Amino acid sequence: MKLAIFLSTLLLFLPIAIGETKIFSGNVLTGTDKVIDEGTFRFTYDEQSNKVFVQTPAGGLIVENGACKPNAVFRVCINRANFSHKNITTYVYYYEVNADIYKLTGSLSATSKATPDTLLQGELSELAITISNPTDFEITGIAFNYDIINFTVIEAKGCELGGSKLAWQGSLQSKYDRTCTARIIAEKEGAYSLAGNLSYFNGFEAENKTTDTLKIKVLPKQLKASYLINKGIEVKSPFYVNISLHNIHSSENIEASATIKLPAHVSLLKDIPAFSKEAKVLKRRSTLKPGDILNYSLYMEALSEGKEPIDYRIDYTIKGISDALENKTFILIPADAELPASEAKISQEPANNIIINKTAADAIQTSQAMDSNKTIEAEIEPENKTAAIIAEKPMPKSMVKWILIFVAAAFAAFLAVLFIVNRIQKSKPEIKLEKEEIKQIEQLQAKPGQPTLEKAEQAPQQEAPKQPKAKKKSK
C-alpha cells in the first residue's frame, strides 16, 4: 500500500522533474478570459462536483479542486476555488480560482561539454552536444546547428559537418536523446564561447531557442623566448647575444631542443659548455619544469659585414604536442644588401638594435622575476637578474683611445715630478759641504780671543744694548 502511494506521488511530480516551465501562478476569475504566455485560458467552476473546467489553447481539461492534470502542451493545477460574487442581472455565480499553469513544451534541451575545456594550441579536445526530449510526447521538426568557428574539426559523429558548423535534423521520441560528437583542435589562443540554435514543433507551435554556452580557453604558447643583443656593434668588436627560455605552464614539463646557426662573418669567442658545437652550429637539449627559466649568453665577434643572420630555432614538446619558435638576427648588414621578402620584415629595424622575439599576445604578461623561479645552468653575466636579460655593452674604440691618451699624459707628468724631486734631494749635501768648508777657514783665520764668524753673527743680536759702554772704556 505504501509502495503504491509512493509510486503515485512520483508519477504525479515526474513532469516537474523533467523540466516543465511554470508560466502562471495566481488567481483567475471564472467566466473571463485570461491571456497567459500569448495564449487565452478560461476557467469554469462547478461547485457541486468541486471541479474546474479549464479551456487551454491546446484543448480542454477537467481538473478536480486540489489536483493537477495535463494535456499535450499544458499542465494545470487547481489549488482552491472560492465564491467571489453573483451577477444580480444574470444570476451567474463567479468564483476566484487559484491555479498554477505549466507549459510542457519547450523542454527540449541541448547541453554541450568539451574535454578538456582548457587547451594548448594544437591540443585535441572531445566535444559532445546532447539534445534531449524529456516530455511524454514526440517532438518533430527539429533543426539543430552548432557553430565551431576558430577550431579545426577532425571528425564528427551523430551530426553532419558543414564548414564550421555541426548540423542535424529529425525528430525525437519521448525520453530520447540525440548526441553529436566532434574532435576539435584549437588553432589560436583566446577565450571562446560555443553555442548553437535549436528549433522544433512542440505539437502546439514552433519554438526556437539557443543552446547553453560552452566556454573553452586556449592558452598562449607555453614556452616564452626572448633574445637581446648589444647596440653599436662594430667590426672586430666583441658583443653579446643573450637568450632566455621560460616555461610558463603550471603543471607540464617542456622538452626543448635549441639550434643556433652562426653566419660566416660572425665568430663565437667563447664556447658554452652546455652546447655541442659542429662548425657554425650550436645545439642543446634541455628539460624545463613548470616555471623554470633557462638563460645563456653567446660572446661573439663580427669579422666583417654580412648578409646572413644568426638563426635561432627552438623545437619543443609539451603534453605530446610539438611546436617551434624561430628568430633571425642580422649583424652588420651591408648597405646594398637585398634580403628575401620573407626576411625583409625582420630586418626593417637595424640589426644593431635590441631584437626581442616573444610568442604571446600580450606579453610575458605574466613574466616573473628570476629569483621567484628556478634557474637552470645560467651562462649569463652577473647583471642578469630578470627573465629579460640585459646584455653587457663593449666600450667604444673612441673612448678607449681617449682613455689611453689620458693615462699616458698622467704618467709623463708623474715622471717629471719625480725627476725634479730627485734633483732637489741630490743638491742638498753639496750646500752643506760648502758651509762646513767656510766655517773651518774662518776658524783658522780667527785670532785668539776673537769670536768666530758664527759668534760674530750672533753677537750683535745678543750684545746690542752694551755697545755704547764698550766705546767709553776704549777712551
C-alpha positions as CSV (number, residue, x, y, z in Angstrom):
1,M,0.0,0.0,0.0
2,K,2.8,2.4,1.0
3,L,4.7,1.5,-2.2
4,A,1.6,2.2,-4.3
5,I,1.2,5.7,-2.7
6,F,4.9,6.4,-3.3
7,L,4.7,5.5,-7.0
8,S,1.6,7.5,-7.5
9,T,3.2,10.6,-5.9
10,L,6.4,10.0,-8.1
11,L,4.3,9.9,-11.2
12,L,2.4,13.0,-10.2
13,F,5.6,15.1,-9.7
14,L,7.6,13.5,-12.5
15,P,6.7,16.1,-15.2
16,I,8.0,18.8,-12.9
17,A,11.3,17.0,-12.5
18,I,11.8,16.7,-16.3
19,G,12.0,20.4,-17.0
20,E,8.5,21.8,-17.4
21,T,8.2,25.6,-17.3
22,K,5.7,27.4,-15.0
23,I,4.0,30.2,-17.0
24,F,1.4,31.3,-14.4
25,S,0.7,31.3,-10.7
26,G,-2.1,33.3,-9.2
27,N,-5.9,34.0,-9.1
28,V,-8.3,34.0,-12.0
29,L,-12.0,34.8,-12.2
30,T,-14.3,32.2,-13.7
31,G,-16.2,33.2,-16.8
32,T,-13.5,35.6,-18.0
33,D,-10.6,35.2,-20.4
34,K,-7.0,35.2,-19.1
35,V,-4.1,35.7,-21.5
36,I,-1.1,33.8,-20.4
37,D,2.1,33.3,-22.4
38,E,0.3,34.7,-25.6
39,G,-2.5,32.1,-25.2
40,T,-6.0,32.5,-23.9
41,F,-7.3,30.5,-20.9
42,R,-10.8,30.3,-19.5
43,F,-12.0,28.8,-16.2
44,T,-15.4,27.5,-15.1
45,Y,-16.1,26.1,-11.7
46,D,-18.8,23.6,-10.8
47,E,-19.5,23.9,-7.0
48,Q,-21.5,20.6,-6.7
49,S,-18.7,18.4,-8.2
50,N,-15.9,20.7,-6.9
51,K,-14.2,20.5,-10.3
52,V,-12.9,23.2,-12.6
53,F,-13.2,23.1,-16.4
54,V,-10.1,24.8,-18.0
55,Q,-10.1,25.8,-21.6
56,T,-6.4,25.9,-22.8
57,P,-5.0,26.8,-26.3
58,A,-4.3,23.1,-26.7
59,G,-7.7,21.8,-25.6
60,G,-10.0,21.5,-22.5
61,L,-9.2,19.9,-19.1
62,I,-11.5,18.9,-16.2
63,V,-9.4,19.3,-13.0
64,E,-10.6,18.5,-9.5
65,N,-10.1,21.1,-6.8
66,G,-6.7,20.4,-5.2
67,A,-5.4,18.3,-8.1
68,C,-3.3,18.7,-11.3
69,K,-4.0,17.4,-14.9
70,P,-2.0,17.7,-18.1
71,N,-2.8,17.7,-21.8
72,A,-0.3,17.5,-24.7
73,V,1.0,21.1,-24.0
74,F,0.0,22.3,-20.6
75,R,-0.4,21.0,-17.0
76,V,-2.9,22.8,-14.8
77,C,-3.1,22.6,-11.0
78,I,-6.1,23.9,-9.1
79,N,-5.2,24.9,-5.5
80,R,-8.5,26.3,-4.4
81,A,-11.8,27.8,-5.5
82,N,-13.7,30.4,-3.5
83,F,-17.0,32.2,-4.1
84,S,-16.5,35.8,-5.4
85,H,-19.8,37.4,-6.3
86,K,-23.2,37.0,-8.0
87,N,-24.4,38.9,-11.0
88,I,-27.8,40.2,-10.0
89,T,-28.9,40.7,-13.6
90,T,-27.9,37.3,-15.0
91,Y,-27.9,35.4,-11.7
92,V,-24.5,33.9,-12.6
93,Y,-22.2,33.0,-9.8
94,Y,-18.5,33.9,-10.1
95,Y,-15.6,32.2,-8.3
96,E,-12.0,33.1,-7.7
97,V,-9.8,30.2,-8.7
98,N,-6.1,29.9,-7.5
99,A,-4.2,28.0,-10.2
100,D,-0.7,27.1,-11.3
101,I,-0.1,26.5,-15.1
102,Y,2.9,24.8,-16.5
103,K,4.0,24.5,-20.2
104,L,5.3,21.1,-21.1
105,T,6.6,22.2,-24.5
106,G,9.9,24.0,-24.8
107,S,11.5,21.4,-22.6
108,L,13.6,20.1,-25.5
109,S,17.2,20.9,-24.4
110,A,20.7,20.8,-25.6
111,T,23.8,20.5,-23.4
112,S,27.4,20.6,-24.5
113,K,30.7,19.7,-23.0
114,A,34.4,19.8,-24.0
115,T,37.0,17.6,-22.5
116,P,39.3,19.2,-21.7
117,D,38.0,22.8,-21.9
118,T,41.4,24.5,-21.3
119,L,43.6,23.7,-24.2
120,L,47.1,24.3,-25.5
121,Q,47.4,25.5,-29.1
122,G,47.2,22.4,-31.2
123,E,45.7,20.2,-28.5
124,L,42.8,17.9,-29.2
125,S,39.5,18.1,-27.3
126,E,36.4,15.9,-27.4
127,L,33.2,18.0,-27.9
128,A,29.8,16.4,-27.2
129,I,26.4,18.0,-27.6
130,T,23.3,16.1,-26.4
131,I,19.7,17.0,-27.4
132,S,17.1,15.7,-25.0
133,N,13.4,15.2,-25.2
134,P,12.1,14.8,-21.6
135,T,8.4,15.2,-22.5
136,D,5.8,12.5,-22.7
137,F,5.3,13.0,-26.5
138,E,7.3,13.0,-29.6
139,I,8.8,16.3,-30.8
140,T,9.1,16.7,-34.6
141,G,10.6,19.2,-37.0
142,I,13.9,19.5,-35.0
143,A,16.6,21.6,-36.7
144,F,19.9,21.9,-34.9
145,N,23.1,23.7,-35.8
146,Y,26.2,24.4,-33.7
147,D,28.9,26.9,-34.6
148,I,32.5,25.8,-34.0
149,I,34.4,28.6,-35.7
150,N,38.1,29.2,-34.6
151,F,38.5,25.4,-34.3
152,T,39.5,22.7,-36.7
153,V,37.2,19.7,-36.7
154,I,39.0,16.4,-37.2
155,E,36.0,14.1,-37.0
156,A,32.2,14.4,-36.4
157,K,29.7,11.7,-35.5
158,G,25.9,11.9,-35.0
159,C,25.8,15.2,-36.9
160,E,26.8,16.4,-40.3
161,L,29.8,18.7,-40.7
162,G,29.4,21.7,-43.0
163,G,32.2,24.2,-42.9
164,S,32.5,25.4,-39.3
165,K,29.1,24.1,-38.2
166,L,27.6,20.8,-36.9
167,A,24.0,20.2,-38.1
168,W,21.2,17.7,-37.5
169,Q,17.5,17.5,-38.5
170,G,14.9,15.0,-37.4
171,S,12.5,14.1,-34.5
172,L,12.9,12.7,-31.0
173,Q,10.6,10.2,-29.3
174,S,9.6,10.8,-25.7
175,K,12.6,10.4,-23.3
176,Y,15.1,10.0,-26.1
177,D,18.4,11.8,-26.7
178,R,20.5,12.6,-29.7
179,T,24.3,13.1,-29.3
180,C,26.7,14.8,-31.7
181,T,30.4,14.4,-31.1
182,A,33.4,16.1,-32.7
183,R,37.1,16.1,-32.2
184,I,38.4,19.7,-32.4
185,I,41.8,21.3,-32.3
186,A,42.5,24.8,-31.1
187,E,44.4,27.0,-33.5
188,K,44.9,30.3,-31.7
189,E,45.0,31.4,-28.1
190,G,41.9,33.1,-26.7
191,A,38.7,32.6,-24.7
192,Y,35.9,31.2,-26.9
193,S,32.2,30.7,-26.4
194,L,30.5,28.0,-28.4
195,A,26.7,27.8,-28.8
196,G,24.0,26.6,-31.2
197,N,20.4,27.1,-32.3
198,L,17.6,24.7,-31.8
199,S,14.1,24.9,-33.4
200,Y,11.3,22.4,-33.4
201,F,7.5,21.9,-33.3
202,N,6.2,21.1,-29.9
203,G,2.7,19.8,-31.0
204,F,1.2,23.2,-30.4
205,E,3.6,25.8,-32.0
206,A,7.1,26.2,-33.4
207,E,9.8,27.1,-30.9
208,N,13.3,28.5,-31.3
209,K,15.9,28.6,-28.6
210,T,19.6,29.0,-28.1
211,T,21.6,26.2,-26.5
212,D,23.6,26.7,-23.4
213,T,27.0,28.4,-23.9
214,L,30.2,26.3,-23.7
215,K,33.3,28.2,-22.7
216,I,36.7,27.0,-24.0
217,K,40.1,28.6,-23.1
218,V,43.0,28.3,-25.4
219,L,46.3,29.1,-23.7
220,P,49.2,31.1,-25.3
221,K,52.4,29.2,-26.3
222,Q,53.8,27.9,-23.0
223,L,57.5,28.4,-24.0
224,K,58.5,32.1,-23.9
225,A,61.7,33.1,-25.6
226,S,63.4,36.5,-25.6
227,Y,66.6,37.5,-27.5
228,L,68.7,40.6,-26.7
229,I,71.8,41.9,-28.5
230,N,74.2,44.7,-27.9
231,K,73.8,48.1,-29.6
232,G,76.5,49.7,-31.6
233,I,78.1,46.5,-32.9
234,E,81.3,47.2,-34.9
235,V,83.7,45.0,-36.9
236,K,86.2,43.2,-34.7
237,S,84.4,44.4,-31.6
238,P,83.0,41.7,-29.3
239,F,79.3,41.7,-28.4
240,Y,76.8,39.6,-26.5
241,V,73.6,37.8,-27.6
242,N,71.5,36.8,-24.6
243,I,68.7,34.3,-24.8
244,S,66.1,33.4,-22.2
245,L,63.6,30.5,-22.3
246,H,60.7,30.3,-19.8
247,N,58.2,27.5,-19.2
248,I,55.1,29.3,-18.1
249,H,52.9,26.2,-17.8
250,S,51.7,25.5,-14.2
251,S,52.0,21.7,-14.3
252,E,53.6,20.4,-17.5
253,N,57.3,19.9,-18.4
254,I,58.7,21.1,-21.7
255,E,61.3,19.2,-23.6
256,A,63.3,21.8,-25.7
257,S,66.0,21.5,-28.3
258,A,67.8,24.7,-29.2
259,T,69.7,25.1,-32.5
260,I,71.7,28.2,-33.3
261,K,73.3,28.7,-36.7
262,L,76.1,31.3,-36.9
263,P,76.7,33.1,-40.2
264,A,80.2,33.0,-41.8
265,H,81.1,36.6,-40.8
266,V,80.4,36.0,-37.1
267,S,82.7,34.1,-34.8
268,L,82.0,32.6,-31.4
269,L,84.7,33.8,-29.0
270,K,83.9,31.6,-26.0
271,D,82.4,28.1,-26.1
272,I,79.4,27.4,-24.0
273,P,79.9,24.0,-22.1
274,A,76.1,23.3,-22.2
275,F,76.1,23.4,-26.0
276,S,77.6,21.0,-28.5
277,K,79.3,22.6,-31.4
278,E,79.7,21.4,-35.0
279,A,81.3,24.0,-37.2
280,K,79.0,27.0,-37.1
281,V,76.0,25.2,-35.5
282,L,75.4,25.1,-31.7
283,K,72.9,22.6,-30.2
284,R,71.4,21.9,-26.8
285,R,68.7,19.7,-25.4
286,S,67.1,20.5,-22.0
287,T,64.0,19.9,-19.9
288,L,62.2,22.8,-18.3
289,K,60.0,22.1,-15.4
290,P,56.9,24.2,-14.7
291,G,58.1,27.8,-14.0
292,D,61.7,27.1,-14.9
293,I,63.9,29.7,-16.8
294,L,66.9,28.8,-18.8
295,N,69.4,31.6,-19.7
296,Y,72.5,31.5,-21.8
297,S,74.8,34.1,-23.3
298,L,76.8,34.0,-26.6
299,Y,80.0,36.0,-26.7
300,M,80.8,36.7,-30.3
301,E,82.6,39.0,-32.7
302,A,81.7,40.3,-36.2
303,L,84.6,39.7,-38.6
304,S,83.0,41.8,-41.3
305,E,79.7,42.8,-42.7
306,G,77.4,40.0,-43.9
307,K,74.0,39.2,-45.4
308,E,73.3,36.1,-43.4
309,P,71.5,36.2,-40.0
310,I,72.1,34.4,-36.7
311,D,69.4,31.8,-37.0
312,Y,67.7,30.6,-33.8
313,R,65.3,27.7,-33.7
314,I,63.8,26.1,-30.5
315,D,61.8,22.9,-31.1
316,Y,59.9,21.8,-28.1
317,T,57.2,19.4,-26.9
318,I,54.6,19.8,-24.2
319,K,51.8,17.2,-23.5
320,G,52.9,15.4,-26.6
321,I,52.3,18.5,-28.8
322,S,55.3,19.7,-30.9
323,D,55.9,23.3,-31.7
324,A,58.8,25.6,-32.6
325,L,60.0,29.1,-32.0
326,E,62.2,30.9,-34.6
327,N,64.1,34.1,-34.8
328,K,66.6,35.7,-37.2
329,T,69.1,38.4,-36.1
330,F,71.1,40.2,-38.8
331,I,74.5,41.5,-37.8
332,L,76.1,44.4,-39.8
333,I,74.1,44.1,-43.0
334,P,75.8,45.8,-46.0
335,A,74.0,48.9,-47.2
336,D,73.4,47.4,-50.7
337,A,72.2,44.1,-49.4
338,E,68.9,42.7,-50.8
339,L,67.1,40.4,-48.5
340,P,64.4,37.8,-49.4
341,A,60.8,39.1,-48.9
342,S,60.2,36.7,-46.0
343,E,63.2,38.2,-44.1
344,A,62.8,41.8,-45.1
345,K,60.2,42.4,-42.4
346,I,62.6,41.1,-39.7
347,S,65.4,43.4,-40.9
348,Q,63.4,46.6,-41.1
349,E,64.8,47.6,-37.7
350,P,68.7,48.0,-37.7
351,A,70.4,44.8,-36.7
352,N,72.4,46.5,-34.0
353,N,69.3,47.4,-32.1
354,I,67.8,45.2,-29.4
355,I,65.8,42.4,-31.1
356,I,63.2,40.6,-29.0
357,N,61.0,37.7,-30.1
358,K,58.1,36.7,-27.9
359,T,55.4,34.2,-28.7
360,A,52.5,35.6,-26.8
361,A,49.8,38.2,-27.3
362,D,50.4,40.2,-24.5
363,A,53.4,39.8,-23.1
364,I,55.3,38.0,-20.8
365,Q,52.2,39.5,-19.4
366,T,52.8,37.4,-16.7
367,S,56.6,37.1,-16.5
368,Q,58.1,37.0,-13.1
369,A,61.4,37.9,-11.6
370,M,64.2,35.4,-11.9
371,D,64.5,34.9,-8.1
372,S,60.9,33.6,-8.0
373,N,61.8,30.7,-10.4
374,K,64.4,28.1,-10.5
375,T,67.2,28.9,-12.9
376,I,68.8,26.1,-14.9
377,E,72.5,26.3,-15.8
378,A,72.6,30.0,-16.4
379,E,75.6,31.0,-18.6
380,I,74.8,34.7,-18.2
381,E,76.5,37.9,-16.9
382,P,76.1,38.8,-13.2
383,E,73.9,41.8,-14.2
384,N,71.2,39.4,-15.5
385,K,68.7,39.1,-12.6
386,T,65.4,39.0,-14.5
387,A,63.9,36.9,-17.3
388,A,64.6,39.8,-19.7
389,I,68.4,39.6,-19.9
390,I,70.4,42.8,-20.1
391,A,73.4,42.4,-22.4
392,E,76.8,43.8,-21.5
393,K,77.9,46.7,-23.8
394,P,81.5,46.7,-25.0
395,M,83.4,50.0,-24.7
396,P,83.6,52.0,-28.0
397,K,87.0,52.3,-29.6
398,S,87.0,56.2,-29.5
399,M,86.6,56.1,-25.7
400,V,89.4,53.6,-25.4
401,K,91.7,56.0,-27.4
402,W,91.0,59.0,-25.1
403,I,91.5,56.9,-22.0
404,L,94.9,55.8,-23.3
405,I,95.9,59.4,-24.1
406,F,94.9,60.5,-20.6
407,V,96.8,57.7,-18.9
408,A,99.9,58.5,-21.0
409,A,99.8,62.2,-20.1
410,A,99.3,61.4,-16.4
411,F,102.3,59.0,-16.4
412,A,104.5,61.7,-18.1
413,A,103.6,64.3,-15.5
414,F,104.4,61.8,-12.8
415,L,107.9,61.1,-14.2
416,A,108.6,64.9,-14.5
417,V,107.6,65.5,-10.8
418,L,109.7,62.5,-9.8
419,F,112.8,63.9,-11.7
420,I,112.5,67.3,-10.1
421,V,112.2,65.9,-6.6
422,N,115.3,63.7,-7.1
423,R,117.4,66.7,-8.3
424,I,116.5,68.7,-5.2
425,Q,117.4,65.9,-2.9
426,K,120.8,65.4,-4.6
427,S,121.7,69.2,-4.3
428,K,121.3,69.4,-0.5
429,P,124.6,67.6,0.5
430,E,126.7,69.9,-1.7
431,I,125.3,73.0,0.1
432,K,126.0,71.5,3.4
433,L,129.6,70.8,2.3
434,E,130.2,74.4,1.2
435,K,129.1,75.7,4.6
436,E,131.4,73.3,6.5
437,E,134.4,74.4,4.5
438,I,133.7,78.1,5.1
439,K,133.4,77.5,8.8
440,Q,136.8,75.7,9.0
441,I,138.5,78.6,7.1
442,E,137.1,81.2,9.4
443,Q,138.2,79.2,12.5
444,L,141.8,79.1,11.2
445,Q,141.9,82.8,10.4
446,A,140.4,84.0,13.7
447,K,142.9,85.2,16.4
448,P,142.8,84.0,20.0
449,G,140.1,85.8,21.9
450,Q,138.2,86.9,18.8
451,P,134.8,85.5,18.1
452,T,134.3,83.2,15.3
453,L,132.2,84.2,12.4
454,E,129.3,82.3,13.8
455,K,129.6,84.1,17.1
456,A,130.1,87.4,15.5
457,E,126.9,87.0,13.7
458,Q,125.2,86.2,16.9
459,A,126.9,88.9,19.0
460,P,125.0,91.9,17.6
461,Q,121.8,90.3,18.4
462,Q,122.7,89.3,22.0
463,E,125.0,92.3,23.0
464,A,123.4,95.1,21.0
465,P,122.4,97.1,24.2
466,K,126.0,97.0,25.6
467,Q,127.9,98.6,22.6
468,P,127.9,102.2,23.9
469,K,129.6,101.1,27.2
470,A,132.4,99.4,25.2
471,K,133.2,102.6,23.4
472,K,133.7,104.6,26.7
473,K,136.2,102.0,28.1
474,S,138.4,102.4,25.0
475,K,138.8,106.1,25.6
